[in-house]
């Protein structure tokens, strides 16, 4: 009888996670391959991909990105299935992997093209990509292009944009949609202006004067007759990696640069939101997928994030990265994604807060200086590692008080990864058990993935029903390779306490000699662990935000030197957010 009771208890606890999840959390949980470029692995093997594009095709979402030896598809933008394929040159079968690919839809056909500086690269076509059925549309594409993107206008005319340089601009050209030959000559679309736009400056802190910033990652979106041309800058290795925005009246006409990026994420666990693509879901709502930054094992160690996007009534395009690395709802016909929200939050944001920022941690063992608190410091660049990858290694986080837990994210880190295999392999999977407790003595199984056979490097589990818990424990059973290491064990829900008080003493001191920068300071709020700073060039359109942890000051360097700005701030804790401060004008 005891055994039956125990089995029943386990089944009930596991059922917490068996219902169809309705939320996701960045970085998205796909089976990122280990880098297939040996020269990029001087600090050890690591997972990496970047430069994503998502298209909606025949009722599914298709995701292509850099150097993955294949692509993914999904019916719900949550569960992604990988299709293994090396896009080879058909005439000699030499290896050519897709780097920063362009994906377009012409009629009922999907076309794919990888970056190249030569004409010896095919454009591929498919009407059944789910079954990996492809053939070359053209054997050689005459003009080539690095970081290309395709755009099909309403009347069926096809365009390509490309460019990846810290010297040359982004280009655009029309293509014959049947032969893919260029029509006319390519046009210079835009060259970066770091003298004006602070966020375009090179460097982790936008202060590198020795190197010029890179423009790359073009993408075009058309909405209500206007054209919104996007581009990545200033460098893929920086937290300030962003997608800028140009607005015009035609696909190759004059474009006006917008003051602030479309997508940028300077603070929080997931940082960077550059070189991406905007797409519509099955319910005609807009999203933006982009590259996020790790850059620890290698400069080009990166992940992917997906952010709600839309257009306001005045035709301004926005991408909402506020709480962008907290749980959000997947696309649904029940959510109006076109609404930004007066409080700055996306209607897709669940409102579940982070419960264990810098809270006490216990672990089974520690490797060197990869200490336990690195797993809860909200920095993807730091991580805890156990001494081994063996079954039985564990990590336990204390939420500080009994809280309502809705979801947990386990972000695995790469430590001592085997160096004899690249890409993906069949035995690449994680297995673990997760427990919860209210007193740290009596434990109940919350999630049982002891028989899991899938690769889940950024495991995210939404519970079918929330639980009351103070402690969450993850016990390793199997790692695909390397040590049991975690860069972020993140628990989401509500702390069952008071929200923080409103921020007082908020000041923004814009520098006189360089209007791109400002010193921002405020009085700390006793029960807050983070703050969201909102800003923009219109008092009612503060579409961009920065999350600052454990500090009450910030050096702002991302402004348009020629524009007046407006600012507001709110405090954040495990129970919610405070009221936002009155909007402040900064000239």
Steps between C-alpha positions, in 0.01 A plus 500: 500500500786739586648451153163574338464820702851611403438426132172691511672797662767503231239477223303789650812715533616426148155594371583855604695522174314266267234741373579698188716793600368841410813698580865520396808669644807649332751384403281262304551134580618346173778245452776745410781316327861511611698729276588334168791739442814373678683831465232662714558262790824612654345494850326167467190368331185701557145530375432786264267636240400848384356707214154338513206536267154354557234472232144372531439246225201270449389530860841443661791716614839434339819616669833526321822629658877494469703177478247246624519236223124524467194693618200473734124511461221537755121511501478720812829694527581296812588144401760501222596197292841501333540395136857393428631626168827626359425738216758373252610629164318262265775473242791393723351421844758717671401610848335838529306569816239770525641809670261788571243355257232680304158335487221621276155396383412534131145384439483151650876447497758551775847613385821486705837659435815511714750783529775500240736744332512287185248390238562131581216448741157364412163644589289207619124456469239279662125456515535233770777606741347300786601184314841639403419512129724758328643572158712782361300789360815644345841331509692824535378835620684765301527784751543307825477688825585467869221518758233498227124524539214457254184709483199437276281807456121487479498493120754214494817695423806348671781691672821410676684702765846420629812635662736416787775755542645773718598690186231448236123563520204267481381445142170423330410374154200364310518145361319331217276260689531233231872511414624663824718725287547858626290777348715810468781572746495469875422810704666626816231487767669618820838560663529513879511837678664437839577872532124548543357174632675398821380140485691451171838551669729197508589324825332334797442843655458696175833673558749338261660771287751271327260290292209607286164330560363230268175521307354160414192281514251678274128422506196670344143519633209673326203629698213724387689618193822592681831314484695422817860404424687345794874455550732366769770707676759567647651152564367152567717445810356790703208533744392804298463298180178634352283524191464855374206624296461702179160610367420579136225515242643245256727195504795692349402859581648740752481365856498708816699365794305465824660631818486181707543137396202283423640230729763538770550330839785650702421344839370182658589133463467502120680789332521615142224503241673554165515349151149363495183488296139607546220257415127453547354211694202295388269760654660789307677640807861615467811357669872562472763226533859609560847412620586515870849505647696258720859551372675305777645186342538692178428843359232345279324298772139610456136398548160609365215703645145569377325825594143633452493769233243727339397841369324778688217713359752749360690236306792482743649151513594364843656185643428437867802354683385618844512189720600331173681219681204424730217261401277618215197345335540335162291631205126479554185636343399612850781758532514832318871538438461835328453669839817624666342559838496824700710339771769399248424128531408285204158329511700178450686550831365260764583724796692214664798650679846365573494349850862412573726784390819477711322281755691230696620198302627158605678257269642150505850611397683789334761504227767766560364854496170409332321573826138431589365856506591538131190293427266766645676829417301572180814498286510246219877560475565350846419148615533240771656166418499181699824305527358232268219432259399190693157390607423636845658844468242759609420867551243644740364855509326665796224746402520662844133448577219270394404619154263413217710327232370496143809410296870412519779553246827303508771660286782250458855626447780338300780380725762250384302407190647217293695637206481208260152563360333800343140592418226270635510130577237241588599445863490869586245538780448615859330308781413632845250500783366816660359513853324762711463549873352751745745421782812353337434163668203340329540492121251428224581426137401798287639393162632157404706493182703195593405334169525808279685444171500854363758776509373782725787747559262776619236280658182688584214332686162662554304324772144397422405616847713729718646365823584660832870458566800662664767268363561366149758228441631359172681165505707403198452158342670540164690773314560477123864592558718674756428594859161573657514880468227764520516866400149573619262304722204737477175453690192703398172579671397727784670549835169543684615833641487873438599665176780756525441865576525757221847631421589843636778742417521400134733730303643491148804722439569523126855592413546837331794404275353169386122490487509127430575432867352567843560409863187355663455465875219430749442414864506124561173332596542277806299204372604515132774297329477662156370802312360556150605829341267598215597755237404639160473816291127548564344521849229248413727259311763376744544180299852415615613390845809393693490266800759585767571255782639577846595859422347844518689669219561446130715652228273547200682516165237403244321828414453695179711815544250711306180412686333585829438193718248392761564263791313306768599229749338220701625266773485120471488217755370144524145625560465737207588854397442841653316789346705672234644841576359805319646541152803729507607718206875501431641753253 
